[in-house]
Amino acid sequence: MDSWTVISRTEHKESRWLPRQGYDFAAKLQVVELLVAEISTLLPYYTFGFTKEADEKYHLIALLGLGGERNLYVNLEGKWLCEFVPSALRGYPFRLANAEDETRVLCINESHLSEETEATPLFDDESSLAPDIVETLNFLQNCDINQKKTQLACDVLAEAG
């Protein structure tokens, strides 16, 4: 099971991380949530649907497998087999999560934290997030905004029956 940690300037000032190497982390996923903003790009490559989750809301998803043990879009070497990867997977090993006060915080999968000198620093010399982390954070924040729009669209469709 994945273990996530909130990135903290004080706790991770000297920390380094290892970028993902392929999509092995998604090799067993059968569905992935989609965003309204990516529908036109993904439409030719994925089968779309809706799932009703524990929150009793419908969520827009792409079907990645047929109920087996394998995501049909990831080969045995971890390479994504389609031209376009859903945005929900592209930010990995980072994600946004709710803090106790409901603000959104940047997290990293702990398996990607490393002390190896060739690993990439999380922070620069001025204790600011490194530029590649800022870029990922911006991407995740944009996805977060679009996820709210997507959920609104799903709610409207559900209300309409």
C-alpha positions, 0 to 999 in steps of 0.5 A: 500500500502506498504511503504518502507524506506532506512535503514540509520545508522544515522536515524536507529541506535537505530531502531528495526524490526519485522521479517515476520511471514509467507507470508501474505504479498504475499497472493494476488500476482498472479505472482512473478518474478523468477531468472534463478538460481532457475529454477531447484529447482522451476520447479517441483512446479510452472508454469513458464511464461513470462510477458511483463512489462511497461518497454517493457521487458519480465520477467520470472515469476511463476504463483501463482494464477488464476486471483482471489483474492488469491495466491494459494500458501499461506493458510489462516494462511499465511503459504507457501504451497510449499516446495520452496519459490521463492527468490523474496519473501524470503528477505521480509521485506527487499529489495534493491532499487535504490537511486537517484544516481542509487546505490542500497540501503537496504530498509525495509517495514516500517510496520516492524519497531518497538520500542518493546524491544523484536524486533530485532536491525537493528544495533549492538553496533558498529553501524554496521548492525546486523549479520542477516541483513548482511546475508539478505543484502548478499542474496539480493545482490546475487539475484540482480546479478542473476536478471541481468543475468535473464533479459539478458536471457529474452532479448536474448529469446525475440530477438530470437522470 
